[in-house]
Amino acid sequence: MTGAMHRRARAGAWLLAALLIALALFAAWRVIALTQAERWAASDPVRALGWVPDHPQALLTLAESQLDAGHWDQASASARRLLAVEPLQGRAFSILGQAAAARGDEAEALALYRIAVRRSPRDVQARAWLTDHALTAGDFAQALQHMDSLLRTSPRYGATLMPLLAQLAADPDFAAELARVLERRPPWRAGLLATLQRAEDPRAADTVLSALRSEGGLSDQEYEQWLAYLMRQGRWGEAYGRWVGTLGLADGSLPLVYNGNFEKPVSSRGFDWRLTRVPGVSVEFVPDRSARGRAAHASFRGRPVAQVNLEQPLLLGPGRHRFSARMRADALRSERGLEWTVTCLDQTQPIAVSEPVQGSFGWRSIEMDIDVPITQCVGQWLRLRNPVPGGSIQQVSGDLWFDDVTIQYSRDVSVE
């Protein structure tokens, strides 16, 4: 190798080394700059952009802070800078939409917000604006589409949206559209139905649940909850009418005590017998030849018991009625015996009390008169209770069977 060639080789090596050093320094600078930009992007975006002028998070933070300060043009400019770096950034379109809305340009805001939710479906601000816009325009289907998306992607907003939906559902048109959405069984359906049934205004629940029921969109459990909701409101007549509609009666007649012979399975729904939990007593339904079919058998275990854990809601009209039941007992012991009672809804004192039942005896009938007042008695409860107060003296032991529980209306007697 000649001297000239040797010198050229050394110069090339030095040039390569210098280039590598420059690249290393540039890479180190970029690392430092990115580190500093990341550090300040959320708290001091201007400082972060001094390190990296096109840092996406810093641009987003800057645009949002400008928006909060009411500097619409500056926020729009920062959002456009962000889109130049990240063209698919949905939040940037949302910021542009907010700025357009603040300037009063509703058409531009609408177009921008629609782009925002397509690119960022979880954008709450965009969804909220589009929901409000759709509601104002009377486009309930579009409004519910956005609310459905919010509830699916951000369930934490349910505490805000559920009461709003319940309030809006007082409008029959909105309720009908809401029912169509609920028929698709979104994950928030159960929460909304519960909210509707807690609302002060019952019209929303009535309209939505009626619409669902007419389309076959209510499960048996949801229908039972609706009946219970109506009864809690004291609307026993309405609850009774809807419950009767589920029975499929051939002749349309229904006794005042439903399933009084216990031949049908006890459902604990509507105005059928209700099995409740009462420690110290259990009820089963057993075949009994003397009862001509099945009878209810209550077994007491010597513990304090306030009532037999079987009761039935009634809908008796004003006037005198006659109650009867066939019963037998085996070593039934308590302080004052057990007694049948009929008590008006939300009242503590019964309007009818039977003779006490205790001891051992074969099948016999027990009867009592029921005088239902004209007012303050929209519904009643039929129960078999222990009349003594709580404590050790309330203990009951032994066995009791009853069957053929009926109530007849005495048309020839009026109530003052």
Secondary structure, DSSP 8 states (H G I E B T S, - for coil): --HHHHHHHHHHHHHHHHHHHHHHHHHHHHHHHHHHHHHHTTT-HHHHHHH-TT-HHHHHHHHHHHHHTT-HHHHHHHHHHHHHH-TT-HHHHHHHHHHHHHTT-HHHHHHHHHHHHHH-TT-HHHHHHHHHHHHHTT-HHHHHHHHHHHHHH-GGGHHHHHHHHHHHTTSHHHHHHHHHHHTT--TTHHHHHHHHTT-S-HHHHHHHHHHHHHTT---HHHHHHHHHHHHHTT-HHHHHHHHHTTT--SSS---SSTTTT--S----STTS-EE---TTEEEEEEEEGGGTEEEEEEEEEEEE-SB-SEEEEE---SEEEEEEEEEEEEEEE-SS-BEEEEEETT-SS-SEE---B-EEEEEEEEEEEEEE-SSS-S-EEEEEE--S-SSGGGEEEEEEEEEEEEEEEETT----
